[in-house]
């Protein structure tokens, strides 16, 4: 298997894992946001609406996650960052809160990826590294890091 084929196989595994776990991850992030509603200025209904908005970005996220490197993937990541920002803006989520919710989502997702890696024939570190590359690019687009 070529190096490029191996990258795409890891990405395919990530898509499968994330697709299966996405709703649960979003639900956990929304629950965190609801618990911290007073601090965040977001009521429970607002947290639920935010979660629905983020759920609507999943097709773009999963597409970008599974794509080969290149301008199409970069464009999809830029589009995903734009969609995510639009959801935050529509729900009046401050940037600092958006960053925190993103960090929670990434942390939970990494746990799920690591826990399910062997099912797809990869080590937790292999899929975690690949997932980290993707989330690093997304966070850079969102927060300019």
Buried (B, 14 or more C-beta within 10 A) or exposed (E): EEEEEEBBBBBEBBBBBBBEBBEEBBEBBBBBBBEBBEEBEBEEEBBBBBBEBBBEBBEBBBBBBBBEEEEEBBEBBBBBBBBBBEBBEEBEBEEEBBBBBBEBBBEBBBBBBBEBBEEBEBEBEBBBEBBEBBBEBBBEBBEEE
